[in-house]
Amino acid sequence: MSLKAKVVSSGWVIALRAGAALAAAVGVGRFVFTPILPLMQERAGVTAELGAALATSNYLGYMIGAIVMMAVPRWARSALALRISICVLVLSLMAMPATELPEAWIALRGLAGLASAIMFVVAASVIVHTIPKQSHHLVGWSYGGVGAGIAISGAVVLMIAQFGDWREAWFASGVLTAILGAFAWQLVQGEQSEHTSPAHTEPIHRPHRWFVPLVAAYFLEGVGYIIAGTFLVAAIASSASGGLGKLSWIVVGLAAIPSCLGWAWLSKKLAHPTLLTIALLLQAAGIGLAALDLGMAGAVLFGGTFMGITTLALDAGAHLQVPTAVAILSLVYAVGQTAGPILVAPLLSDGFHGPLLIAAVIVALAAVSTALIRIRFPAVHRPASESTFEPVTAETVGAGVNR
């Protein structure tokens, strides 16, 4: 096998293992609660308020995990941290059906959030530092693991709902996480070489003029998207018959799988602020459609945008050369996720449609903020040696500034 073939093969292995880690951490560990919530409401007497508390606990745990990874950055390349987190996540999911105490559920969801955050940061770090530049398209496939995890776990819960209850659903999600975790077990290798992007040739003057509204937009996105991500299925299930609600979550996952590749391809044609504005407006429309009982259309728009927004926002932050930009954005996103369910909790007694409309408005406000970033946004100078990018010309530089 030639050296080039070995590099490509290695890139695919890393991408698939990272995708499995992200599928376990986010697609299942974090979001399997969304299709299980209607089951728990029907058969365990879980109220909308308790559902919001469980969601908030999970996102608070995730925020704590993000802070821990910022405080101890070496854990981002630690095989031990990844493996302990996989075990903790699996056990926290499997322990959910062992009790009916709300306090225990809240603690377990918080623990799952903590483990998910560590797994996400480790996987993202490996993606950034070890996937070769000539295989950059594999990054999109890695982040597509989130959508795959959502789709697979949604399908599993849908099948279990036909003959079982919420207990079997939680146990099955733990088994699925264990399978994905086993595949991701060897993600961190001691002898992996690093492939970093070239440094910017010119410093960006006063980057905070764009970074501050980016932070504001990403915080608002965290608030709005998590409300939809938590209550979308329950909202559709409350207004539709049969398994349409659970099927909608599978649609979200299927739409998310290719979305990162699609948005990455579009980023070669349009500047990041422009794409962020478009993606946020589409997501706001999708959430609004779900609130108006057009759930399937909303599921497609939501699934096709939420991971793309994350990828674009983090890439834009890194491009602005603000120190620890990715860490700052990840933290404000986690804060937004924690605040979202708390914000709409008083409205949940009247159903899910009101909270979804509020989420749509919040995401639309995020689009307003990214629209401000478009004003004279510094062009992205792409290295001509990277075959996945267009060469930089005077025309493309000018277009990047003016979009």
ChimeraX attribute file (.defattr): number of C-alpha atoms within 10 A of each C-alpha:
attribute: neighborCount
match mode: 1-to-1
recipient: residues
	/A:1	6
	/A:2	7
	/A:3	8
	/A:4	10
	/A:5	10
	/A:6	11
	/A:7	15
	/A:8	17
	/A:9	14
	/A:10	17
	/A:11	23
	/A:12	19
	/A:13	16
	/A:14	27
	/A:15	29
	/A:16	22
	/A:17	26
	/A:18	33
	/A:19	31
	/A:20	29
	/A:21	33
	/A:22	32
	/A:23	32
	/A:24	35
	/A:25	33
	/A:26	21
	/A:27	27
	/A:28	29
	/A:29	29
	/A:30	26
	/A:31	24
	/A:32	26
	/A:33	29
	/A:34	23
	/A:35	32
	/A:36	24
	/A:37	23
	/A:38	26
	/A:39	23
	/A:40	18
	/A:41	16
	/A:42	12
	/A:43	12
	/A:44	14
	/A:45	11
	/A:46	16
	/A:47	16
	/A:48	22
	/A:49	17
	/A:50	16
	/A:51	24
	/A:52	22
	/A:53	21
	/A:54	23
	/A:55	31
	/A:56	24
	/A:57	24
	/A:58	29
	/A:59	30
	/A:60	23
	/A:61	25
	/A:62	29
	/A:63	25
	/A:64	22
	/A:65	26
	/A:66	25
	/A:67	20
	/A:68	15
	/A:69	18
	/A:70	18
	/A:71	10
	/A:72	10
	/A:73	13
	/A:74	11
	/A:75	18
	/A:76	21
	/A:77	20
	/A:78	17
	/A:79	17
	/A:80	12
	/A:81	17
	/A:82	28
	/A:83	21
	/A:84	13
	/A:85	22
	/A:86	28
	/A:87	16
	/A:88	17
	/A:89	30
	/A:90	24
	/A:91	19
	/A:92	24
	/A:93	28
	/A:94	20
	/A:95	17
	/A:96	23
	/A:97	16
	/A:98	13
	/A:99	11
	/A:100	11
	/A:101	9
	/A:102	14
	/A:103	11
	/A:104	14
	/A:105	22
	/A:106	20
	/A:107	17
	/A:108	24
	/A:109	28
	/A:110	25
	/A:111	25
	/A:112	28
	/A:113	30
	/A:114	27
	/A:115	31
	/A:116	32
	/A:117	27
	/A:118	28
	/A:119	29
	/A:120	23
	/A:121	24
	/A:122	26
	/A:123	28
	/A:124	20
	/A:125	16
	/A:126	23
	/A:127	26
	/A:128	16
	/A:129	16
	/A:130	19
	/A:131	26
	/A:132	23
	/A:133	19
	/A:134	16
	/A:135	18
	/A:136	18
	/A:137	18
	/A:138	23
	/A:139	26
	/A:140	24
	/A:141	20
	/A:142	26
	/A:143	31
	/A:144	30
	/A:145	28
	/A:146	26
	/A:147	31
	/A:148	26
	/A:149	33
	/A:150	31
	/A:151	26
	/A:152	21
	/A:153	30
	/A:154	30
	/A:155	19
	/A:156	19
	/A:157	26
	/A:158	23
	/A:159	14
	/A:160	17
	/A:161	18
	/A:162	9
	/A:163	8
	/A:164	13
	/A:165	18
	/A:166	23
	/A:167	20
	/A:168	17
	/A:169	29
	/A:170	23
	/A:171	20
	/A:172	18
	/A:173	25
	/A:174	24
	/A:175	16
	/A:176	21
	/A:177	29
	/A:178	19
	/A:179	15
	/A:180	22
	/A:181	28
	/A:182	17
	/A:183	16
	/A:184	26
	/A:185	20
	/A:186	14
	/A:187	27
	/A:188	24
	/A:189	14
	/A:190	9
	/A:191	6
	/A:192	13
	/A:193	11
	/A:194	13
	/A:195	14
	/A:196	12
	/A:197	11
	/A:198	8
	/A:199	9
	/A:200	14
	/A:201	7
	/A:202	7
	/A:203	10
	/A:204	14
	/A:205	10
	/A:206	11
	/A:207	16
	/A:208	15
	/A:209	14
	/A:210	22
	/A:211	21
	/A:212	14
	/A:213	18
	/A:214	26
	/A:215	24
	/A:216	18
	/A:217	30
	/A:218	29
	/A:219	24
	/A:220	27
	/A:221	31
	/A:222	27
	/A:223	27
	/A:224	31
	/A:225	25
	/A:226	25
	/A:227	29
	/A:228	32
	/A:229	23
	/A:230	23
	/A:231	27
	/A:232	29
	/A:233	29
	/A:234	25
	/A:235	24
	/A:236	29
	/A:237	21
	/A:238	15
	/A:239	15
	/A:240	13
	/A:241	9
	/A:242	8
	/A:243	15
	/A:244	18
	/A:245	24
	/A:246	26
	/A:247	21
	/A:248	25
	/A:249	32
	/A:250	29
	/A:251	24
	/A:252	29
	/A:253	29
	/A:254	23
	/A:255	23
	/A:256	31
	/A:257	25
	/A:258	21
	/A:259	24
	/A:260	28
	/A:261	20
	/A:262	15
	/A:263	23
	/A:264	19
	/A:265	15
	/A:266	13
	/A:267	17
	/A:268	17
	/A:269	14
	/A:270	15
	/A:271	22
	/A:272	30
	/A:273	26
	/A:274	20
	/A:275	25
	/A:276	31
	/A:277	25
	/A:278	17
	/A:279	23
	/A:280	29
	/A:281	22
	/A:282	22
	/A:283	31
	/A:284	32
	/A:285	21
	/A:286	27
	/A:287	34
	/A:288	23
	/A:289	22
	/A:290	27
	/A:291	24
	/A:292	17
	/A:293	17
	/A:294	15
	/A:295	26
	/A:296	20
	/A:297	17
	/A:298	28
	/A:299	31
	/A:300	22
	/A:301	26
	/A:302	30
	/A:303	27
	/A:304	28
	/A:305	28
	/A:306	25
	/A:307	22
	/A:308	25
	/A:309	24
	/A:310	20
	/A:311	19
	/A:312	21
	/A:313	24
	/A:314	18
	/A:315	14
	/A:316	22
	/A:317	25
	/A:318	17
	/A:319	19
	/A:320	23
	/A:321	18
	/A:322	15
	/A:323	10
	/A:324	12
	/A:325	19
	/A:326	15
	/A:327	18
	/A:328	18
	/A:329	23
	/A:330	24
	/A:331	22
	/A:332	21
	/A:333	24
	/A:334	27
	/A:335	20
	/A:336	23
	/A:337	28
	/A:338	25
	/A:339	21
	/A:340	27
	/A:341	28
	/A:342	17
	/A:343	15
	/A:344	19
	/A:345	17
	/A:346	13
	/A:347	15
	/A:348	18
	/A:349	11
	/A:350	10
	/A:351	14
	/A:352	25
	/A:353	25
	/A:354	17
	/A:355	27
	/A:356	28
	/A:357	21
	/A:358	20
	/A:359	29
	/A:360	29
	/A:361	19
	/A:362	22
	/A:363	29
	/A:364	23
	/A:365	21
	/A:366	28
	/A:367	29
	/A:368	16
	/A:369	23
	/A:370	28
	/A:371	20
	/A:372	17
	/A:373	23
	/A:374	21
	/A:375	14
	/A:376	13
	/A:377	21
	/A:378	20
	/A:379	20
	/A:380	18
	/A:381	17
	/A:382	17
	/A:383	15
	/A:384	12
	/A:385	11
	/A:386	13
	/A:387	12
	/A:388	17
	/A:389	15
	/A:390	15
	/A:391	15
	/A:392	15
	/A:393	12
	/A:394	8
	/A:395	8
	/A:396	18
	/A:397	16
	/A:398	14
	/A:399	14
	/A:400	23
	/A:401	15
	/A:402	15
	/A:403	17
